[in-house]
Amino acid sequence: MKQYLISMYQPAGVGMPDPEFLADVMRKVDAIRRDLVEAGSWVFGNGLHAPETAPCGRRWPAAPR
């Protein structure tokens, strides 16, 4: 079965969009989600924290490849 990720994000350092603009975007996203569900697809939604909250993994000292 093919799997896809459809993602939407808010750029860091940019304020929230105008409520009317955001409402229009969310209506369109919801229509796509409904179409997918009606076609039998599994649809999941969730959110992420801001980029600055992400941990960084490093090899120390650098491991041989």
HELIX and SHEET records of a PDB file:
HELIX    1   1 PRO A   19  GLU A   38  1                                  20    
HELIX    2   2 PRO A   51  THR A   53  5                                   3    
END                                                                             
